[in-house]
Amino acid sequence: MDRIRRWIAPTREYEPIAEPVAADGDYGTPQDQAEHSSPPFSRPVYWVFFILGVSMLWAWNMFLAAAPFFKQRFQSDEWAKTHYQSSILTVSTVTNLVSAFTLAKIQESASYPKRIIISLFINIGIFTLLAFSTIALKDVSVGVYFGFLMVMVCGASMATGINQNGVFAFVSGFGRQEYTQAIMSGQGVAGVLPALAQTLSVLAVPEQGEEEATETSWKSAFVCFIMATGVSSLTLVSFAWLTKRQSLHVIDDESESSTEQLPNKTVGLWTLFSKLRLPAISIYLCFAITMIFPVYTSKIESVNNKLNAPRLFQPEAFIPLAFFFWNAGDLLSRLLVLNPRFSIAHRPWILVILAIARAGFIPLYLLCNVSGQGAVVNSDFFYLFIVQLLFGATNGYLSSCCMMGAGYWVSDEEREPAGGFMSLMLVGGLATGSLLSFLASGQ
């Protein structure tokens, strides 16, 4: 028991760098220190990190937004139709985890901007192939297309892992939490826009026969995938501007100082965990629990009768609408932490408690109309506003606080490795949750 108490007790290592403990026992706000030690804030740089955040999750959300297309594509194979969502999640997050773990171990020779650029080129190639597969692979068997899809998911997930490691490490080097918040907000937008576009596209097209609906589904998938290519291309151009800007600053700094550039400091993962254990555990639990929502969201239907319900409450529109509500809550809460008064990044134990408490949302899904089998709580309002919106809000708020506060608990030279480590814990939570999602996929 003494060993357990020593492990969970706050240590000197875990205290904010050069920040005295406040009288009430809290650590004070991270912004207090940032004002004294951080470089000037730049709005153009903020928006580049925002675009990087959009690009980081746009690929994954394109796979979620294309759920109606995949469901139609695999309808002739019962196993593929039932498990394609969990298969996408598992392949995605496991690949993401492996790449993030590998890159987190490679610190000394790391070029984080180069990793970001490589990931964007991979994404451009992957989604260009996916877009044209909707034209060239229309007649292939379900098994062949399922295999092709898993390979594409694997490639896109590897790119996402490289991108997350590079972006979170790169932004930590700036020493400004606003830029990390920009990434988190961009991720929220990447969830909202695809779901909204999918819902509106369904409502804009009149009800069709089965053959016309299939053709529309293929066209919709093409637009989804080619948009992902466009977003990655825009991000590449924006990031090229940022790296050029940074290189000019480095040249100016070197002309004013004779100090030599030091190599990247290598920090062991266990050392980082010892300093960041509570935020790291929090973000791991947060995303492990979060991964239950895509499986249930793709299965839960409106409580309105399908035969006479408005188009919005038909499954092809209602499912993306539910994704929109979850992501809207996620985005709004990420924007909330723009105000330092609403951030709890400096209260790590509260982060852990909130992360565990989010498990209470899981049984709420079982009260809804899963697979059209009937709902215990016969209300779409309950599902969309109480379950989806609030579950998404807790995810965005908690993850933003964890990621924004990470650099506050380590020294300046450890910020970049700390950013990569926190992204590793995030991906680890996603991988765990996606594996557990198979338990829900068969319901």
N, C-alpha and C positions, 0 to 999 in steps of 0.2 A: 504493500500500500504506500509506503514511503517513496518508492520509486515512481509510482503513478502520480503521486502528489507533486514530486519534483518535475515530472514531465509536463503536467498541465499548468503548473504555477508560472506566472509571468516572470521572465528572466531579464537581466540587464540587456542581453542581446536583442530582445524583442521590443525594447523601448524605442520610441522615435529617435532618430539620430539628432543629437544636439537639441533635444526638446525636453524640458523639465516636465515632470508629472504635475498636472493641475491639482488644485486644492481638493476638488471633488473626487479625485481618484482616477479621472479619465486622462487621456493622453493629449487633449487639446485637438484642434482641427489641423489637418494636414495643410490647409491653405495658409495658416499662420507662418509656418516655416517656408513654404514655397515663395511667399512674397519677399523673403530675405535672400534666398539662394538661387532662384530660378532666373533664366534669361528673359528678356522682354517677350510679352505675348504678341503673336502675329496672326491676324485674322486670315490671310491667305494660307498660311501653314495649317491653321485649324481646319479650313475647308478641304485641304488635301487629305488630312487624316480622316475627315468625315467620309470622303470618297473612298479611301482605303477601307474604312469600316463597311461601307455599302458593298464593295466588291468582295470582301472577305466572306460574307454570308449569302451573297446573291446566288452563288452556284447552288448551295444546299437548299435554299428556298425555292429555286427553280424546280428542283426535283420534287419538293412538296407541292408546289403549285401545279405541277403536271400530273398530280395524282389521278384526276379523272381520265386523262389520256392513258396512263399505265393500266388503270382498272379496265378500260375498254380494250386495250391491247392484249391483256392477259386473260380476258373473260372465258376463253375456251379451255383454260387449264385451271382447275380449282385450286391446286396448291399454289401456283404462281399468283393467282388473283388474291388469295388469302394472305400470303407471306411476302409479297413484293415490297411492301412498306418497311417491314422489319428487316428484310434483306438489305434494302438500300441503307437503312440506318446503321446496321451492324457493319457492313463492308465499309461504309463511309467513316464511321467513328473509329473502328479498329485500325484502318489504314492511317487515319489522321493521328491516332495515338502513337503508332510505330514511328511515323515520320517526325512527330513533335519530340518524342523521347530521344530519338537518334540525334536530332539537331540540338537539343538541350545539352547533350553530352559534348558536342563540338563547339567550344566557345573561343579558344585561343586564336584560331585562324578564321573566325567567323566574319563574313562580310554581310551584314544584315540587309543593306540595300540590294545587294546582288541576289540574295534569296528571294526578296520581294519581286524583283524583276523576273526571275526564273519562274516563279509561281504564276505570275500573270500570263506569261507566254504559254505555259502548260494549259491554263484555263482557256485561253483563246483557241488553242488547238482542239481541246476536248469538246467544247461546246459547238464549235464549227462542225465537227464530226457528228455530234448528236443532232444538230439541226438538219443536216443533209441525210441523216439516217431516216428521217421521217419521209423522205422522198425515195431513197434508194433501197430501203429495207422494208417496204410495205408488205411484201409477199413472203418474207422469211417466216419460219416456224416460231412458235412461242419460245421454245427452248433456245433457239439461236439468238433471238432478240433479247431474251432474259440474260444470257451469257454476255452478249455485247454490252447491255446496260450495266451489268456489274463491273465489267472492265472499265467502262467510262466513269462510273461512280468511284472506282478505286483511283483512277488517274486524277479526277477532280478533287478527291479527298486528300491525296498526297500533296497536290498543289495548295490546298487549304491549310494543311499542316505546316508546310514550308512558309506560307504567307503569314499565318498566325505567329509562328516563332519569330519571323523577321520583323513584322510590324510592331508587336508588343515590345520586343527588345529595342527596336529602333526608336520608338516613341519614348521609352523610359530614359533614353539618353538625353532627351530634351529637358527633363526635369520639371515639366509642367503638367499638372493633372488635367487641365482643360483639353489638352490634345488627346489624352486617353479617353476622356469623356466624349470627344468628337468621334473616336473610333466606335465606342459603344453605341452612340446615337446613330451612326451610320449603319451599324448592324441592325438596329431596330427598324430603320427605314427599309432595309433590304428584306425584312419580313413583311412589312405592311404593303408595300407597292405591288409585289407579285400576287398576293392574295386578293387585293382590291381589284387589280386588273383582270384576274381570272373571274371574279364575281361579276364585274361589269360586262365582260365579254359574253358571258352566258346570258345575262339579261338583255343584251343588245340584239341577240340573234333569236328570232322566233322559233318556237318549238318545231322540231324537224322529225322526219321519219328516221328509222334506224340507219339507213345507208347514208343519208345526208349528215346525220349526227356523227357518224364515224369519220367522214371526210373532214368535217369541221374540227373534230378532235385532233386529227393529224396536223391541220393547218395551225391550230392553236399551239400545239407542241413545238412546231417549227418556230413560231414567233417567240415563245418562251426561251428556247435555246439560243436563238440568234441574238436576242436581247442580252443574254449573259455574255456572249462574245463582245457585244458593243460596250457593256459596262466594264469588262476587263480591259478593253482597248483604251477607253477614256481614262481609266485608272492608271494605266501604263504611261500615258502622256502626262497626266498630272504629277505622278511620282517622279518622272524624268525632270520636270521643272523643279521639284523640291530638292532632288539630289544635286542638280546644277547650282541651285541657290546655296545649299549647304557647302558645296565644294568651294564656292567663292568666299564664303565666310571663313572657311578653314585657311584659305590662302591669305586672307586679310589678317587672321589671328597669328599665323606663322610669321608674317612680315613684321608684326609688332612684338613678337616674343621669340627668343632663341631656344625655348624649351622644346625638347624632342618629343615626338608622339610616342606614347607608351603603348605596348601591345595590350590587347584585350585581357582583362583579368579573368582567370579561370576559377570558378567557384563551384564546389561540389554540390550536387543536388541535395545531399543530406544537410549540408551547411545552410543552404537556402531554406530547406524545410524547417530547420530548427529556428530560423528567424521569422519565417512566414507561416508557421504551422496552422494558426487559427484562420487567417484569410484563405490559405490553401485548402484546408479541410472544408471551409464554407463553400468555396466555389466548386469544389469537387462534388459535394452533396447537392448543391443547387442544381447543377446540370444533370447529375444522375437521376434526380427526381423529375426534372423537366422533360426528359426524353420519353416519358409516358404519354405526353400530350399528342404527338403526331399520330400514334396508333389509334387512340380513342377518337381523335378529331376526324380521322378519315372514315370512321365507322358510325359515329353518332348522327342520327337523322332528326329532322324536325318532328315535333309531336303532332303537327298538322297532318291530316290525311293526304296522302300523295295524289289521290284521284282528283281532289278539288282544291288543293292548296295553291296559292299564288306561286308564280315561277321562282320567287326568291326562296321559297321554302322547299323546293324540289332539291334532291340530293346534289345535282350537278352545280347548283348555285349555293346551297346552304353549307356545304362542306368548305369551300373557299371562304365563305362569309365567316365561318367559325375560326378559320385560320387568321382571318383579318382581325377579329376581336382579340384573339390571344396576342397577336403581334402589335396591335394598337396599345394594349395595356403595357406590353414590354417596352415600346418606344416612349410612351408618356412618362413612365417611371425613370427611364434613362435620362430624359430631359430634366426631370425633377432635381437630380443631383447637380445640375448646373449651379444651383444655389447652395453654397457650402453649409448653410444652416440645416439642410435636409439630409446631409450625408452622415453616415455612421461608420465611415471608413476607419475612424480612430477608436471604435468600440468593437474590437474583434470578437469578444465573447457573445455580444448581441448578434453578430453575423452568423456565428455557429448555431445559436438557438433558432434564429429565423430560418436558416437552411434546413434544419431538422423539422421544424413546424410545417414546412411546405408539403411534407408527405401527407398531411391531412387533406389535400386536394384530390388525391388519388381515389379514395372511395366516393368522392362527389361525382366522378365520372360515371360510376356504376348506377347512380340515381337517374341518369339521363337515358335517352332512347338509343341504346347501343344496338347497332345492326337492325333497327326497326322492330325490336322485340318488345317495346313498351318501356315507358319511363316511370320510375317511382315518383319523381317530382315532375308532374305533367306541365312543364313550362319551358318554352324556348328562352324566355327572359332569364330564368335561373341558369340555364346552360351557358348562354352567351355572355351575360353580364356578371354573374356571380362566380361561375367556374372558369370560363375562358379568360375574360378580361382581368380578373383578379389574379389568376394563376400566372398569366403573362406579366402583370405588373410586378409581382413579387420576384419573378425571374430577372427582369430588367434592373430593378432597384438593387437587389442583392449582388448581382454580378458586377454592376457598375461600381458599387462601393468597394468590393473586393479588389477589382483590377486597378481602380484609381488610387487606392491606398497602399498598394504593394511596394512601390518605390520609396515610400515614406519610412519603412522599417529597416532599410538597408543603407549602406554607405553609397556615396556617389559612384564609385567604380564598380559597385555590385548591381547597379540599377538595370543595366541591360540583361545580364544573366537572370535577374529576378523577374523581369518581364517575360523572358522565355520560359522560366520555370512555372509562372502562374498560368501561362497559356497551356503548358503541359498538364497541369492539374485540371484545367477546364476541359481539355480534350479527354483526359482520363475519366472524368465524370460523364461526358457524352458517351464514351465507349461502354462504360458500365451500364448506363441507362439503356442504351440500345440493345445490349444483350438481354437485359431484363425485360425489354419490350416484347420479346417472343412469348412471354407468359401471358401477355394481354392480347396478342395478335390472334390467338385461337379462339377468343371469346366471341 
